[in-house]
């Protein structure tokens, strides 16, 4: 390229740069002016808005001040009104207080006047009594006795007839209600009247087996007694051996083990231990099933498993020939029925009735009465206080504190006293009848006394010269009370006092 062209290019480049600079500066000036105009506009609008906000705030402040003054005036008026009402109430109370003071003074004055009148009447009565004693020549006690004697003589028959009428009506109503309740309870109990017994005698197929049971030098019978905890009695009774022991469960285990050994024929110490172990497992299973069955029959759910197992042990326990487990089920059902009729707690009555004799499952191992043992067992298994009390009170060892405890006592007596429930020895029977007659003969005026109807009735003949009709009624009540206090018996005993007058003449 030649030098001229270079000069021209440089000049053209400088002219273009100068023109661009001038244009950019002019453009920046215009932009600055536009920005200033916008800023001025924004400032103007902001000032206008601020003035409007200030005016609105002033208006709002004025309104708030007016409302506050109005509320203050209203509160002041309310305070003034309340003060007026309080002042009026104070005036009314003052007036009432004055009136009460006046009434109190009047009452005190009336009391004083009444006391004065009483004293005057008392003095007048004393004077009248002294005058009457002078006229009748009798003192107060003599006159009272004479008056009572006259009234007794004139109205004795009426009083006696009225007493008998009231007693008959009361007995009739009480007997009717009692029969309804007992009948309703008894009809819900379906049970056998035959009492179960614990079998301790074992029949042998032949007398030869006795020698095998005894074993060489008695080792077999010793192993049996050691394993079962019972005495095995082998005597001269044909084809029979006897298992003796205080624990009915152990006796039953021994019986089952012996039956199994006799059927098997192999009798030696090792086999005896095995048979007793199997019998123990079998009886444990039977005890558990018996307890669960009893809970199901009595409809008493929620008992602890260990308590149910203890209950099952009663299957092998008898009392006067009555199976204790069956008796417990009956007592529970009867107690529930009675509680329903009387409006008591059915759940407490049924549960207490079922476990009231649970102590008999351990009474051979623990000292004390079975009622108290039953109480301790119930405490151990966390029974409620109501159930514990009903259990411990079912033989009246402690005072009754609830109607459920009385219901359990009644249900226990009904189950034990029903026909066929228990056996009694002839000695105890005769002893009870003798005690019954002795109690009747111990009273003044009794001529003869006879216990009849298997001890359910005592018939008493009195001397008519010593006992009148009114005294005979009183005597029957006193004898019944003494029998209740001194004797223990199931059911009830009828006290029948008989007074008769015989007139005897001879024709000559």
RODO-2510 file (C-alpha; in nm, 4 decimals, decimal comma):
residues 508
     n   res          X          Y          Z
     1     x     0,0000     0,0000     0,0000
     2     x     0,1284     0,3565    -0,0918
     3     x     0,1781     0,6257     0,1787
     4     x    -0,1152     0,8322     0,0565
     5     x    -0,3603     0,5582     0,1107
     6     x    -0,2288     0,5064     0,4601
     7     x    -0,2720     0,8781     0,5408
     8     x    -0,6231     0,8772     0,4077
     9     x    -0,7116     0,5698     0,6139
    10     x    -0,5728     0,7230     0,9322
    11     x    -0,7618     1,0488     0,8750
    12     x    -1,0860     0,8588     0,8099
    13     x    -1,0397     0,6465     1,1234
    14     x    -0,9832     0,9546     1,3384
    15     x    -1,2874     1,1291     1,1961
    16     x    -1,5067     0,8223     1,2660
    17     x    -1,3834     0,7936     1,6244
    18     x    -1,4479     1,1631     1,6869
    19     x    -1,8001     1,1362     1,5455
    20     x    -1,8774     0,8303     1,7666
    21     x    -1,7529     1,0067     2,0744
    22     x    -1,9692     1,3147     2,0049
    23     x    -2,2763     1,0891     1,9477
    24     x    -2,2223     0,8901     2,2666
    25     x    -2,1819     1,2047     2,4737
    26     x    -2,4987     1,3519     2,3334
    27     x    -2,6860     1,0263     2,4000
    28     x    -2,5636     1,0160     2,7615
    29     x    -2,6789     1,3739     2,8145
    30     x    -3,0295     1,2846     2,6937
    31     x    -3,0440     0,9753     2,9157
    32     x    -2,9370     1,1777     3,2199
    33     x    -3,2089     1,4342     3,1570
    34     x    -3,4739     1,1594     3,1239
    35     x    -3,3605     0,9957     3,4520
    36     x    -3,3742     1,3279     3,6358
    37     x    -3,7246     1,3849     3,5046
    38     x    -3,8377     1,0409     3,6224
    39     x    -3,6774     1,0882     3,9654
    40     x    -3,8470     1,4264     4,0003
    41     x    -4,1803     1,2680     3,9090
    42     x    -4,1309     0,9864     4,1651
    43     x    -4,0416     1,2377     4,4390
    44     x    -4,3487     1,4435     4,3582
    45     x    -4,5781     1,1395     4,3715
    46     x    -4,4185     1,0252     4,7021
    47     x    -4,4740     1,3640     4,8612
    48     x    -4,8356     1,3637     4,7490
    49     x    -4,8868     1,0078     4,8903
    50     x    -4,7203     1,1007     5,2191
    51     x    -4,9484     1,4027     5,2556
    52     x    -5,2526     1,1781     5,1979
    53     x    -5,1281     0,9209     5,4578
    54     x    -5,0677     1,1973     5,7126
    55     x    -5,4190     1,3318     5,6578
    56     x    -5,5707     0,9844     5,6955
    57     x    -5,3668     0,9188     6,0134
    58     x    -5,4862     1,2473     6,1596
    59     x    -5,8495     1,1542     6,0846
    60     x    -5,8013     0,8097     6,2399
    61     x    -5,6374     0,9563     6,5504
    62     x    -5,9296     1,1950     6,5904
    63     x    -6,1769     0,9067     6,5653
    64     x    -5,9829     0,6956     6,8200
    65     x    -5,9706     0,9846     7,0636
    66     x    -6,3465     1,0419     7,0279
    67     x    -6,4191     0,6689     7,0838
    68     x    -6,1933     0,6595     7,3901
    69     x    -6,3734     0,9612     7,5391
    70     x    -6,7080     0,7954     7,4684
    71     x    -6,6015     0,4644     7,6354
    72     x    -6,4652     0,6569     7,9313
    73     x    -6,7994     0,8360     7,9745
    74     x    -6,9876     0,5006     7,9551
    75     x    -6,7586     0,3328     8,2103
    76     x    -6,7920     0,6289     8,4430
    77     x    -7,1704     0,6028     8,4178
    78     x    -7,1568     0,2265     8,4873
    79     x    -6,9355     0,2817     8,7938
    80     x    -7,1722     0,5453     8,9259
    81     x    -7,4711     0,3115     8,8691
    82     x    -7,2922     0,0192     9,0461
    83     x    -7,2080     0,2415     9,3425
    84     x    -7,5722     0,3425     9,3703
    85     x    -7,6877    -0,0220     9,3627
    86     x    -7,4285    -0,1191     9,6260
    87     x    -7,5412     0,1638     9,8478
    88     x    -7,9048     0,0512     9,8119
    89     x    -7,8090    -0,3095     9,8967
    90     x    -7,6177    -0,1981    10,2040
    91     x    -7,9214    -0,0027    10,3199
    92     x    -8,1453    -0,3077    10,2610
    93     x    -7,9049    -0,5339    10,4535
    94     x    -7,8943    -0,2893    10,7396
    95     x    -8,2739    -0,2884    10,7521
    96     x    -8,2861    -0,6697    10,7480
    97     x    -8,0226    -0,6856    11,0209
    98     x    -8,2321    -0,4558    11,2380
    99     x    -8,5400    -0,6703    11,1742
   100     x    -8,3481    -0,9901    11,2638
   101     x    -8,2240    -0,8329    11,5838
   102     x    -8,5796    -0,7437    11,6753
   103     x    -8,6993    -1,0994    11,5947
   104     x    -8,4133    -1,2499    11,7954
   105     x    -8,5063    -1,0380    12,0929
   106     x    -8,8683    -1,1505    12,0513
   107     x    -8,7678    -1,5175    12,0343
   108     x    -8,5517    -1,4892    12,3445
   109     x    -8,8396    -1,3257    12,5235
   110     x    -9,0781    -1,6022    12,4044
   111     x    -8,8344    -1,8702    12,5197
   112     x    -8,8130    -1,7163    12,8617
   113     x    -9,1918    -1,6991    12,8843
   114     x    -9,2219    -2,0632    12,7640
   115     x    -8,9660    -2,1788    13,0205
   116     x    -9,1547    -1,9955    13,2913
   117     x    -9,4810    -2,1634    13,1821
   118     x    -9,3084    -2,5056    13,1812
   119     x    -9,1838    -2,4502    13,5355
   120     x    -9,5300    -2,3479    13,6478
   121     x    -9,6842    -2,6558    13,4822
   122     x    -9,4182    -2,8792    13,6401
   123     x    -9,4936    -2,7379    13,9834
   124     x    -9,8680    -2,7761    13,9217
   125     x    -9,8175    -3,1410    13,8128
   126     x    -9,6183    -3,2144    14,1282
   127     x    -9,8912    -3,0625    14,3437
   128     x   -10,1593    -3,2624    14,1587
   129     x    -9,9573    -3,5838    14,2008
   130     x    -9,9152    -3,5181    14,5737
   131     x   -10,2878    -3,4519    14,6049
   132     x   -10,3715    -3,7733    14,4161
   133     x   -10,1318    -3,9756    14,6327
   134     x   -10,3005    -3,8404    14,9457
   135     x   -10,6471    -3,9220    14,8125
   136     x   -10,5590    -4,2690    14,6771
   137     x   -10,3101    -4,3454    14,9552
   138     x   -10,0696    -4,4787    14,6825
   139     x    -9,7341    -4,3457    14,5682
   140     x    -9,6396    -4,3039    14,2008
   141     x    -9,4799    -4,6471    14,1528
   142     x    -9,7653    -4,8290    14,3277
   143     x   -10,0209    -4,6470    14,1174
   144     x    -9,8281    -4,7245    13,8005
   145     x    -9,8048    -5,0946    13,8833
   146     x   -10,1737    -5,1116    13,9694
   147     x   -10,2680    -4,9351    13,6467
   148     x   -10,0493    -5,1645    13,4375
   149     x   -10,1946    -5,4672    13,6123
   150     x   -10,5483    -5,3507    13,5381
   151     x   -10,4619    -5,2782    13,1739
   152     x   -10,2860    -5,6132    13,1348
   153     x   -10,5802    -5,7953    13,2855
   154     x   -10,8400    -5,6153    13,0730
   155     x   -10,6541    -5,6103    12,7432
   156     x   -10,4257    -5,9144    12,7664
   157     x   -10,6286    -6,1182    12,5201
   158     x   -10,6529    -5,8274    12,2771
   159     x   -10,2773    -5,7671    12,2944
   160     x   -10,2036    -6,1370    12,2485
   161     x   -10,4385    -6,1597    11,9516
   162     x   -10,2835    -5,8474    11,7974
   163     x    -9,9297    -5,9822    11,8456
   164     x   -10,0242    -6,3121    11,6860
   165     x   -10,1915    -6,1340    11,3981
   166     x    -9,8832    -5,9174    11,3309
   167     x    -9,6509    -6,2203    11,3611
   168     x    -9,8628    -6,4282    11,1237
   169     x    -9,8813    -6,1472    10,8674
   170     x    -9,5051    -6,0824    10,8928
   171     x    -9,4163    -6,4522    10,8721
   172     x    -9,6515    -6,5053    10,5807
   173     x    -9,5049    -6,2149    10,3861
   174     x    -9,1457    -6,3086    10,4770
   175     x    -9,2016    -6,6753    10,3930
   176     x    -9,3569    -6,5825    10,0614
   177     x    -9,0680    -6,3562     9,9627
   178     x    -8,8074    -6,6042    10,0867
   179     x    -8,9727    -6,8928     9,8999
   180     x    -8,9790    -6,6906     9,5787
   181     x    -8,6107    -6,5969     9,6069
   182     x    -8,4916    -6,9449     9,7079
   183     x    -8,7111    -7,1134     9,4454
   184     x    -8,5787    -6,8838     9,1736
   185     x    -8,2218    -6,9542     9,2830
   186     x    -8,2680    -7,3297     9,3197
   187     x    -8,4347    -7,3759     8,9820
   188     x    -8,1191    -7,2446     8,8171
   189     x    -7,9069    -7,5172     8,9764
   190     x    -7,9141    -7,8559     8,8037
   191     x    -7,6983    -8,1043     8,9894
   192     x    -7,6879    -8,4649     9,0999
   193     x    -7,8060    -8,5415     9,4507
   194     x    -7,5620    -8,8334     9,4845
   195     x    -7,2471    -8,7359     9,6716
   196     x    -6,9096    -8,8364     9,5281
   197     x    -6,6598    -9,0204     9,7464
   198     x    -6,2838    -9,0599     9,7275
   199     x    -6,1974    -9,4248     9,6603
   200     x    -5,9005    -9,5502     9,8629
   201     x    -5,9616    -9,9268     9,8370
   202     x    -5,8166   -10,1003     9,5294
   203     x    -5,9526   -10,4336     9,4100
   204     x    -5,6916   -10,6875     9,2974
   205     x    -5,7443   -10,9607     9,0363
   206     x    -5,6044   -11,2151     9,2861
   207     x    -5,4213   -11,2352     9,6163
   208     x    -5,1042   -11,3397     9,4350
   209     x    -5,0501   -10,9829     9,3181
   210     x    -5,0072   -10,8707     9,6807
   211     x    -4,6680   -11,0405     9,7010
   212     x    -4,5527   -10,8696     9,3809
   213     x    -4,6699   -10,5309     9,5159
   214     x    -4,4725   -10,5870     9,8360
   215     x    -4,1653   -10,7099     9,6455
   216     x    -3,8482   -10,8707     9,7706
   217     x    -3,7789   -10,7482    10,1253
   218     x    -4,0548   -10,4899    10,0737
   219     x    -3,8636   -10,2859     9,8173
   220     x    -4,1618   -10,2412     9,5818
   221     x    -4,4050   -10,1184     9,8469
   222     x    -4,1367    -9,8889     9,9910
   223     x    -4,0753    -9,7440     9,6437
   224     x    -4,4514    -9,6901     9,6062
   225     x    -4,4837    -9,5144     9,9413
   226     x    -4,1749    -9,3028     9,8742
   227     x    -4,2931    -9,1961     9,5275
   228     x    -4,6587    -9,1264     9,6196
   229     x    -4,6294    -9,0021     9,9787
   230     x    -4,9075    -9,2403    10,0866
   231     x    -4,9191    -9,5513    10,2996
   232     x    -4,9960    -9,8755    10,1135
   233     x    -5,1750   -10,1143    10,3501
   234     x    -5,1652   -10,4796    10,2541
   235     x    -5,3572   -10,6935    10,5046
   236     x    -5,5631   -11,0113    10,5112
   237     x    -5,8598   -10,8576    10,3276
   238     x    -5,9181   -11,0789    10,0236
   239     x    -5,8156   -10,9288     9,6897
   240     x    -5,7975   -10,5735     9,8322
   241     x    -5,5297   -10,3254     9,9309
   242     x    -5,5859    -9,9822    10,0867
   243     x    -5,4178    -9,6507    10,0033
   244     x    -5,3990    -9,4244    10,3107
   245     x    -5,2986    -9,0589    10,3087
   246     x    -5,4202    -8,7128    10,4097
   247     x    -5,3790    -8,5560    10,0649
   248     x    -5,6627    -8,6693     9,8334
   249     x    -5,4623    -8,5815     9,5214
   250     x    -5,1736    -8,8031     9,6312
   251     x    -5,4146    -9,0851     9,7106
   252     x    -5,5617    -9,0554     9,3634
   253     x    -5,2154    -9,0560     9,2023
   254     x    -5,1288    -9,3691     9,4010
   255     x    -5,4532    -9,5384     9,2940
   256     x    -5,3979    -9,4589     8,9254
   257     x    -5,0347    -9,5725     8,9413
   258     x    -5,1292    -9,8998     9,1142
   259     x    -5,4057    -9,9680     8,8619
   260     x    -5,1565    -9,9187     8,5790
   261     x    -4,8931   -10,1404     8,7457
   262     x    -5,1454   -10,4194     8,8157
   263     x    -5,2674   -10,4181     8,4556
   264     x    -4,9125   -10,4128     8,3211
   265     x    -4,7894   -10,6869     8,5552
   266     x    -4,4325   -10,5540     8,5692
   267     x    -4,3755   -10,4254     8,9229
   268     x    -4,0286   -10,3125     9,0258
   269     x    -3,8851    -9,9816     9,1594
   270     x    -3,7924    -9,8373     8,8184
   271     x    -4,1323    -9,9263     8,6734
   272     x    -4,3046    -9,7868     8,9850
   273     x    -4,1316    -9,4491     8,9445
   274     x    -4,2310    -9,4384     8,5783
   275     x    -4,5946    -9,5286     8,6571
   276     x    -4,6171    -9,2685     8,9330
   277     x    -4,4675    -9,0023     8,7018
   278     x    -4,7241    -9,0803     8,4306
   279     x    -5,0041    -9,0825     8,6882
   280     x    -4,8820    -8,7440     8,8169
   281     x    -4,8945    -8,5977     8,4658
   282     x    -5,2372    -8,7491     8,4074
   283     x    -5,3762    -8,6114     8,7342
   284     x    -5,2221    -8,2664     8,6694
   285     x    -5,3971    -8,2585     8,3349
   286     x    -5,7231    -8,3753     8,4941
   287     x    -5,6914    -8,1076     8,7647
   288     x    -5,6423    -7,8337     8,5055
   289     x    -5,9360    -7,9564     8,2972
   290     x    -6,1561    -7,9840     8,6091
   291     x    -6,0745    -7,6258     8,7073
   292     x    -6,1444    -7,4923     8,3576
   293     x    -6,4695    -7,6890     8,3424
   294     x    -6,5777    -7,5492     8,6812
   295     x    -6,5040    -7,1923     8,5678
   296     x    -6,7050    -7,2545     8,2506
   297     x    -7,0025    -7,4104     8,4335
   298     x    -7,0153    -7,1308     8,6901
   299     x    -6,9585    -6,8677     8,4175
   300     x    -6,6854    -6,6911     8,6146
   301     x    -6,4187    -6,5828     8,3626
   302     x    -6,0969    -6,3969     8,4352
   303     x    -5,9457    -6,6136     8,7110
   304     x    -5,5639    -6,6527     8,7092
   305     x    -5,4471    -6,9890     8,5635
   306     x    -5,2775    -7,0948     8,8891
   307     x    -5,5968    -7,0231     9,0834
   308     x    -5,7955    -7,2288     8,8300
   309     x    -5,5521    -7,5159     8,8830
   310     x    -5,5969    -7,4927     9,2612
   311     x    -5,9718    -7,4969     9,2047
   312     x    -5,9360    -7,8186     9,0032
   313     x    -5,7677    -7,9883     9,3018
   314     x    -6,1036    -7,9706     9,4807
   315     x    -6,2276    -8,2420     9,2439
   316     x    -6,0455    -8,4930     9,4646
   317     x    -6,1606    -8,3352     9,7938
   318     x    -6,4826    -8,4230     9,9765
   319     x    -6,6549    -8,2773    10,2814
   320     x    -6,9052    -8,4989    10,4633
   321     x    -6,9234    -8,7037    10,1439
   322     x    -6,9975    -8,4005     9,9232
   323     x    -6,7530    -8,3244     9,6406
   324     x    -6,6065    -7,9823     9,7206
   325     x    -6,5616    -7,8757     9,3569
   326     x    -6,9250    -7,9563     9,2758
   327     x    -7,0271    -7,7780     9,5956
   328     x    -6,8259    -7,4692     9,4888
   329     x    -6,9966    -7,4614     9,1480
   330     x    -7,3390    -7,4916     9,3131
   331     x    -7,2551    -7,2146     9,5598
   332     x    -7,1437    -6,9845     9,2775
   333     x    -7,4601    -7,0411     9,0747
   334     x    -7,6848    -7,0013     9,3801
   335     x    -7,5001    -6,6856     9,4911
   336     x    -7,5379    -6,5351     9,1441
   337     x    -7,9105    -6,6128     9,1390
   338     x    -7,9652    -6,4685     9,4865
   339     x    -7,7635    -6,1567     9,4017
   340     x    -7,9768    -6,1060     9,0898
   341     x    -8,2989    -6,1302     9,2907
   342     x    -8,1723    -5,8981     9,5666
   343     x    -8,0061    -5,6410     9,3383
   344     x    -7,6529    -5,7097     9,4673
   345     x    -7,3278    -5,7338     9,2681
   346     x    -7,3671    -6,0582     9,0720
   347     x    -7,0034    -6,0788     8,9569
   348     x    -6,8644    -6,0491     9,3116
   349     x    -7,1161    -6,3010     9,4518
   350     x    -7,0466    -6,5607     9,1808
   351     x    -6,6676    -6,5305     9,1937
   352     x    -6,6593    -6,5402     9,5754
   353     x    -6,8990    -6,8369     9,5745
   354     x    -6,6775    -7,0315     9,3345
   355     x    -6,3525    -6,9823     9,5299
   356     x    -6,4907    -6,9630     9,8858
   357     x    -6,3566    -7,3139     9,9671
   358     x    -6,0326    -7,2851     9,7654
   359     x    -5,8390    -7,3217    10,0936
   360     x    -5,9500    -7,6847    10,1172
   361     x    -5,7143    -7,7583     9,8284
   362     x    -5,4222    -7,6780    10,0619
   363     x    -5,5637    -7,7292    10,4124
   364     x    -5,3636    -8,0526    10,4429
   365     x    -5,0432    -7,8566    10,3826
   366     x    -5,1147    -7,5258    10,5622
   367     x    -5,2362    -7,4840    10,9193
   368     x    -5,5490    -7,2836    10,9916
   369     x    -5,9175    -7,2854    10,8999
   370     x    -5,9956    -7,3250    10,5314
   371     x    -6,1825    -6,9901    10,5265
   372     x    -5,8715    -6,7986    10,6349
   373     x    -5,6507    -7,0047    10,4017
   374     x    -5,8924    -6,9162    10,1198
   375     x    -5,8635    -6,5484    10,2162
   376     x    -5,4826    -6,5602    10,1996
   377     x    -5,4951    -6,7346     9,8599
   378     x    -5,7304    -6,4662     9,7251
   379     x    -5,4959    -6,1934     9,8497
   380     x    -5,2016    -6,3668     9,6830
   381     x    -5,3771    -6,3691     9,3461
   382     x    -5,4913    -6,0059     9,3715
   383     x    -5,8635    -6,0523     9,4212
   384     x    -6,0673    -5,7413     9,5092
   385     x    -6,1351    -5,6473     9,8717
   386     x    -6,5081    -5,7298     9,8313
   387     x    -6,4331    -6,0850     9,7134
   388     x    -6,1726    -6,1388     9,9879
   389     x    -6,4218    -6,0302    10,2548
   390     x    -6,6998    -6,2525    10,1188
   391     x    -6,4613    -6,5500    10,1174
   392     x    -6,3279    -6,4992    10,4712
   393     x    -6,6762    -6,4334    10,6160
   394     x    -6,8599    -6,7355    10,4707
   395     x    -6,8291    -6,9179    10,8069
   396     x    -6,8843    -6,5987    11,0107
   397     x    -6,5186    -6,5856    11,1200
   398     x    -6,5355    -6,2068    11,0716
   399     x    -6,8315    -5,9620    11,0929
   400     x    -7,0266    -5,9099    10,7717
   401     x    -6,9558    -5,5866    10,5837
   402     x    -7,1463    -5,6422    10,2580
   403     x    -7,4640    -5,8037    10,1325
   404     x    -7,2562    -6,0172     9,8917
   405     x    -7,0817    -6,1821    10,1901
   406     x    -7,4200    -6,2760    10,3405
   407     x    -7,5347    -6,4103    10,0030
   408     x    -7,2268    -6,6370     9,9802
   409     x    -7,2969    -6,7651    10,3334
   410     x    -7,6588    -6,8451    10,2393
   411     x    -7,5631    -7,0103     9,9101
   412     x    -7,2996    -7,2204    10,0896
   413     x    -7,5577    -7,3359    10,3455
   414     x    -7,8200    -7,4134    10,0794
   415     x    -7,5754    -7,6212     9,8740
   416     x    -7,4548    -7,8098    10,1813
   417     x    -7,8027    -7,8595    10,3278
   418     x    -7,9910    -7,9781    10,0196
   419     x    -8,1207    -8,3386    10,0277
   420     x    -7,8487    -8,5942     9,9525
   421     x    -7,5676    -8,3403     9,9529
   422     x    -7,3845    -8,4614    10,2607
   423     x    -7,3645    -8,7631    10,4862
   424     x    -7,3684    -8,7361    10,8627
   425     x    -7,2739    -8,9946    11,1170
   426     x    -7,5394    -9,1321    11,3518
   427     x    -7,3331    -9,0139    11,6498
   428     x    -7,3324    -8,6520    11,5303
   429     x    -7,7014    -8,6773    11,4470
   430     x    -7,7940    -8,8030    11,7953
   431     x    -7,5651    -8,5442    11,9564
   432     x    -7,7349    -8,2614    11,7685
   433     x    -8,0834    -8,3792    11,8672
   434     x    -7,9775    -8,4155    12,2323
   435     x    -7,8316    -8,0623    12,2386
   436     x    -8,1505    -7,9309    12,0845
   437     x    -8,3690    -8,0921    12,3525
   438     x    -8,1332    -7,9811    12,6321
   439     x    -8,1592    -7,6184    12,5217
   440     x    -8,5401    -7,6344    12,5317
   441     x    -8,5465    -7,8085    12,8715
   442     x    -8,3201    -7,5424    13,0226
   443     x    -8,6016    -7,2840    13,0191
   444     x    -8,8391    -7,2315    13,3120
   445     x    -9,1886    -7,3716    13,2664
   446     x    -9,0960    -7,6377    13,0076
   447     x    -9,2469    -7,9787    13,0830
   448     x    -9,1142    -8,1904    12,7935
   449     x    -8,9210    -8,1281    12,4712
   450     x    -8,8948    -8,3533    12,1660
   451     x    -8,6671    -8,3060    11,8631
   452     x    -8,8534    -8,4381    11,5578
   453     x    -8,8355    -8,4278    11,1763
   454     x    -8,4653    -8,5196    11,1749
   455     x    -8,3859    -8,2225    11,3945
   456     x    -8,5739    -7,9733    11,1770
   457     x    -8,8369    -7,9121    11,4486
   458     x    -8,8350    -7,8969    11,8286
   459     x    -9,1757    -7,9569    11,9905
   460     x    -9,2039    -7,8169    12,3455
   461     x    -9,4820    -7,8892    12,5953
   462     x    -9,5125    -7,6285    12,8714
   463     x    -9,6902    -7,6346    13,2060
   464     x   -10,0105    -7,4281    13,1636
   465     x   -10,0078    -7,3128    13,5252
   466     x    -9,6628    -7,1569    13,4857
   467     x    -9,6807    -7,0318    13,1241
   468     x    -9,9755    -6,8379    12,9779
   469     x   -10,0387    -6,7699    12,6075
   470     x    -9,8389    -6,4468    12,5999
   471     x    -9,5461    -6,6069    12,7826
   472     x    -9,5568    -6,9068    12,5429
   473     x    -9,5033    -6,6745    12,2471
   474     x    -9,2148    -6,5069    12,4281
   475     x    -9,0676    -6,8480    12,5236
   476     x    -9,0679    -6,9669    12,1602
   477     x    -8,8762    -6,6581    12,0558
   478     x    -8,6204    -6,6955    12,3378
   479     x    -8,5577    -7,0650    12,2603
   480     x    -8,5137    -6,9903    11,8885
   481     x    -8,2619    -6,7167    11,9722
   482     x    -8,0602    -6,9489    12,1992
   483     x    -8,0557    -7,2230    11,9329
   484     x    -7,9246    -6,9738    11,6771
   485     x    -7,6528    -6,8665    11,9214
   486     x    -7,5375    -7,2047    12,0541
   487     x    -7,5822    -7,4509    11,7660
   488     x    -7,4530    -7,4792    11,4100
   489     x    -7,6874    -7,6448    11,1611
   490     x    -7,7875    -7,6186    10,7950
   491     x    -8,1284    -7,4753    10,7046
   492     x    -8,3718    -7,3773    10,9801
   493     x    -8,5289    -7,5319    11,2909
   494     x    -8,8947    -7,4823    11,3770
   495     x    -8,9638    -7,4083    11,7458
   496     x    -9,3168    -7,5248    11,8317
   497     x    -9,4383    -7,4370    12,1848
   498     x    -9,7609    -7,6142    12,2891
   499     x    -9,9734    -7,5069    12,5868
   500     x   -10,2916    -7,6907    12,6691
   501     x   -10,5308    -7,6886    12,9635
   502     x   -10,7032    -8,0098    13,0663
   503     x   -11,0104    -8,0122    13,2883
   504     x   -11,0678    -8,3493    13,4607
   505     x   -11,3691    -8,4437    13,6697
   506     x   -11,4987    -8,7789    13,7954
   507     x   -11,8613    -8,8805    13,7985
   508     x   -11,9485    -9,0796    14,1109
***
